[in-house]
Amino acid sequence: MKRALASFAALVALAAVAAWVLSAPQRIDAAMAAEVSEPGDVAAGRIVFYAGGCDSCHASPGQGDRLKLGGGAPLATPFGVFYPPNISPDVKDGIGDWSATDFANALHAGVGQGGEQLYPAFPYPSYRLMTMKDVRDLFAYLKTLPPVAGKAPESKLDFPFNIRRAVGLWKLVYLGAPPPAPAGKSEAWLLGRYLVEGPGHCGECHSPRDWLGGVAWSRRLQGGPLPDGKGKAPALTPANLKNWSKDDIAEALSSSLMSNGDLLGGAMAEVVRDTAELPPPYRAAIAEYLKGGRE
């Protein structure tokens, strides 16, 4: 009996060590760090900013300037309440003392400046598909925005989801490489795929999630519950968009006007405030991808 208990204890200890090792933060590699550290293009970064909808989550609540990115607007989820952080260029409370590599680690690897695992309420499962050029351009643009003093509240998550280190194990399951784009697709379709699946992170709301909040690539854009669990985001599949033309989709992303003459509301109204700032070919590319199908 004592031998069995000792063996069991050893197995538990071994499993704990393995979990600790496997859950360690994994940062971007040296080649990516070198690429993202090159000078960024501010004008191009502005486009990436609106493609990613950064202001929708990070704008300081209770004021009208969506470029004041002090964070703090609560995001209720089944796992607890997340508070998006301050990503203004404030040196003390924002990301003013971050390097481009720090920023890329957050977007691509889900790792904070201090080496902590970031919760995937920050949509790095999608942002990790962004090019290093877009990451550095976005970083350059963010540095031109007004600094905002004050830190956002700490997120309040239920046990066991409040164990940050465990996010590393979550990543092992859900951050596999997406399949390559099929051959023979148009440039517009490829751009649309990049915008929808990457910076636009449409699948973060418009996809079903499992009990751990993960999204399988094969089920992205098939519709799913909104992050707060109240309501559902519709599927963005060709079948569900059969009554929408490509022009209808592009128009909705510009003016909120839907194919039936109604207006988009709720969270999508916030999204359109950003997509309306994109160059028209970008909105057309999104429509091309959504109508053409993901594969």
C-alpha positions in Angstrom: 0.0 0.0 0.0 2.8 2.4 0.9 4.6 1.6 -2.3 1.4 2.3 -4.3 0.9 5.6 -2.5 4.5 6.6 -3.1 4.2 5.7 -6.8 1.0 7.7 -7.1 2.6 10.7 -5.4 5.6 10.5 -7.8 3.2 10.4 -10.7 1.4 13.5 -9.4 4.7 15.3 -8.9 5.9 14.3 -12.4 2.6 15.5 -13.9 2.9 18.8 -12.0 6.4 19.4 -13.3 5.4 18.5 -16.8 2.4 20.9 -16.7 4.7 23.7 -15.3 7.2 23.2 -18.1 4.5 22.9 -20.9 2.7 26.0 -19.6 5.7 28.3 -19.8 5.3 31.4 -21.9 6.6 31.0 -25.4 7.8 34.3 -27.0 8.3 35.1 -30.7 11.5 34.0 -32.3 14.6 36.1 -33.1 13.8 36.5 -36.7 10.3 37.8 -35.9 11.7 40.1 -33.3 14.2 41.6 -35.8 11.5 42.1 -38.4 9.1 43.8 -36.0 11.8 46.1 -34.7 12.2 47.8 -38.1 10.6 51.3 -38.4 6.9 51.2 -38.7 4.6 53.1 -41.1 2.2 55.3 -39.2 -0.3 55.8 -42.0 -0.4 52.0 -42.7 -0.7 51.5 -38.9 -3.9 53.6 -38.8 -5.5 51.2 -41.3 -4.4 48.2 -39.2 -5.8 49.9 -36.1 -9.3 50.2 -37.6 -9.1 46.7 -39.2 -8.4 45.4 -35.7 -11.0 47.5 -33.9 -8.6 48.3 -31.1 -10.7 51.2 -29.9 -13.8 49.1 -29.5 -12.4 47.4 -26.5 -9.6 49.7 -25.3 -11.2 53.2 -25.5 -11.6 54.7 -22.0 -15.3 54.5 -21.0 -17.3 57.6 -20.2 -15.7 59.9 -22.7 -16.2 60.5 -26.4 -12.6 60.3 -27.8 -12.2 56.8 -29.1 -8.5 57.4 -29.6 -7.9 57.7 -25.8 -7.1 54.1 -25.1 -7.0 54.0 -21.3 -9.0 50.7 -21.2 -11.2 49.7 -18.3 -14.5 49.0 -20.0 -15.8 45.7 -18.5 -16.2 42.6 -20.7 -18.5 40.1 -18.9 -17.9 36.4 -20.0 -18.9 33.0 -18.6 -15.4 32.8 -17.1 -15.5 36.2 -15.3 -15.1 39.8 -16.0 -12.2 41.1 -18.1 -11.0 44.7 -18.1 -9.1 45.6 -21.3 -5.8 47.3 -20.3 -4.5 50.7 -21.0 -2.7 50.6 -24.4 -2.1 54.3 -24.8 1.5 55.5 -25.0 1.5 56.6 -21.4 4.9 55.5 -20.0 3.6 54.6 -16.5 0.2 53.1 -17.1 0.1 52.2 -20.8 2.5 50.7 -23.3 4.8 53.8 -23.6 7.7 51.8 -22.2 7.1 48.8 -24.4 9.4 47.8 -27.3 8.1 46.6 -30.6 9.1 43.1 -29.6 7.0 43.4 -26.4 4.1 44.4 -28.5 4.6 41.6 -30.9 4.8 39.1 -28.1 1.4 40.2 -26.9 -0.3 40.0 -30.3 1.5 36.9 -31.6 2.3 34.9 -28.5 -0.2 36.1 -25.9 2.6 37.0 -23.6 2.8 40.3 -21.6 5.8 42.5 -21.2 6.5 40.9 -17.8 6.4 37.4 -19.2 2.9 36.7 -18.0 0.4 34.6 -20.0 -2.4 36.8 -21.4 -5.9 35.7 -21.4 -7.4 35.0 -24.8 -10.2 37.5 -24.2 -7.5 39.6 -25.9 -7.9 38.0 -29.4 -4.3 36.9 -30.0 -5.6 33.6 -31.4 -6.5 35.8 -34.4 -3.9 38.5 -34.1 -1.2 35.9 -34.3 -2.0 35.6 -38.0 -0.9 39.2 -38.6 2.3 40.0 -40.5 5.2 41.5 -38.6 4.9 44.5 -40.9 1.3 45.1 -39.8 2.3 44.6 -36.1 5.1 47.2 -36.3 3.0 49.6 -38.3 0.2 49.3 -35.7 2.7 49.9 -32.9 4.0 53.0 -34.7 0.5 54.4 -35.0 -0.4 53.7 -31.3 2.6 55.7 -30.3 1.1 58.8 -32.0 -2.1 58.7 -29.9 -2.7 60.7 -26.7 -1.3 59.1 -23.5 -3.9 58.3 -20.9 -3.0 58.1 -17.2 -4.5 55.4 -15.0 -4.5 51.6 -15.1 -7.6 49.5 -15.8 -8.9 47.3 -13.0 -7.6 43.8 -12.7 -9.7 41.2 -14.4 -11.9 39.2 -12.0 -12.1 35.5 -13.1 -13.6 32.5 -11.4 -11.4 29.6 -10.3 -9.7 27.8 -12.0 -9.7 30.3 -14.9 -7.8 32.8 -12.7 -4.7 30.7 -12.9 -2.8 32.5 -15.6 -0.1 29.9 -16.0 -2.7 27.4 -17.1 -3.3 29.6 -20.2 -0.1 28.1 -21.5 -1.8 24.7 -21.6 -4.8 26.2 -23.3 -2.5 27.5 -26.0 -1.1 24.1 -26.7 -4.6 22.9 -27.6 -6.0 25.9 -29.5 -3.1 27.8 -31.1 -2.2 25.3 -33.9 -1.3 26.7 -37.3 -4.2 27.3 -39.6 -4.3 25.5 -42.9 -2.7 27.2 -45.8 -4.9 29.1 -48.2 -6.1 27.0 -51.2 -4.4 27.5 -54.5 -6.0 29.6 -57.2 -7.8 32.1 -55.0 -7.9 35.8 -56.1 -5.9 38.5 -54.5 -9.1 40.0 -53.1 -10.1 36.7 -51.5 -6.7 36.3 -50.0 -6.8 39.9 -48.6 -10.3 39.2 -47.3 -9.1 36.0 -45.6 -6.3 37.9 -43.9 -8.5 40.7 -42.7 -11.3 38.5 -41.5 -9.2 35.8 -39.8 -6.4 38.0 -38.6 -6.7 41.6 -37.5 -10.5 41.7 -38.0 -10.8 38.7 -35.6 -14.4 38.1 -36.8 -14.3 34.5 -35.7 -13.8 35.5 -32.1 -17.5 36.5 -31.9 -19.0 34.7 -34.9 -17.9 31.1 -33.9 -19.1 28.5 -31.5 -16.8 27.9 -28.5 -16.3 24.8 -26.4 -16.4 24.7 -22.6 -12.9 26.1 -22.4 -13.6 29.0 -24.7 -11.7 27.6 -27.6 -12.6 27.8 -31.3 -11.7 25.1 -33.8 -10.5 26.4 -37.1 -13.0 24.2 -38.9 -15.9 25.8 -37.1 -14.9 29.5 -37.3 -17.6 31.9 -38.6 -20.4 29.3 -38.1 -22.1 31.6 -35.5 -21.8 31.5 -31.7 -22.8 33.2 -28.5 -21.7 36.7 -27.8 -18.9 37.0 -25.3 -21.3 38.0 -22.5 -23.5 35.0 -23.2 -26.4 37.3 -24.1 -27.5 36.8 -27.6 -25.8 35.1 -30.6 -23.6 36.4 -33.4 -24.8 35.0 -36.7 -22.9 32.7 -39.0 -20.9 34.4 -41.7 -21.1 31.5 -44.1 -22.1 31.8 -47.8 -25.3 29.9 -46.9 -26.2 32.3 -44.2 -25.4 35.3 -46.4 -27.3 34.0 -49.4 -29.6 37.0 -49.4 -26.6 39.4 -49.3 -24.6 40.4 -52.3 -20.9 41.3 -52.1 -21.9 45.0 -52.5 -24.5 44.6 -49.7 -21.7 43.3 -47.3 -19.3 46.1 -48.3 -22.1 48.7 -47.8 -23.0 47.3 -44.4 -19.3 47.6 -43.3 -19.4 51.2 -44.4 -22.8 52.5 -43.3 -24.4 49.8 -41.2 -27.2 49.5 -43.8 -28.2 45.8 -44.1 -29.6 44.1 -47.2 -33.1 44.3 -45.8 -32.9 48.1 -45.3 -32.5 47.8 -41.5 -29.4 49.0 -39.7 -26.8 47.0 -37.8 -26.9 47.6 -34.1 -25.3 46.5 -30.9 -21.7 45.4 -31.0 -21.8 45.5 -34.8 -22.5 49.2 -34.8 -19.2 49.6 -33.0 -17.5 47.4 -35.5 -18.8 49.4 -38.4 -17.4 52.6 -36.8 -14.0 51.1 -37.5 -14.6 49.3 -40.8 -16.0 52.5 -42.2 -12.5 53.9 -41.9 -11.0 51.2 -44.1 -10.1 51.8 -47.7 -13.0 50.6 -49.9 -11.0 47.7 -51.5 -10.5 46.3 -48.0 -14.3 46.2 -47.4 -14.8 44.7 -50.8 -12.1 42.0 -50.1 -13.9 41.1 -46.8 -17.1 40.6 -48.8 -15.3 38.5 -51.4 -14.0 36.2 -48.8 -17.3 35.8 -46.9 -19.3 35.2 -50.0 -16.7 32.9 -51.6 -16.3 30.6 -48.6 -13.4 30.0 -46.4 -11.9 27.0 -48.3 
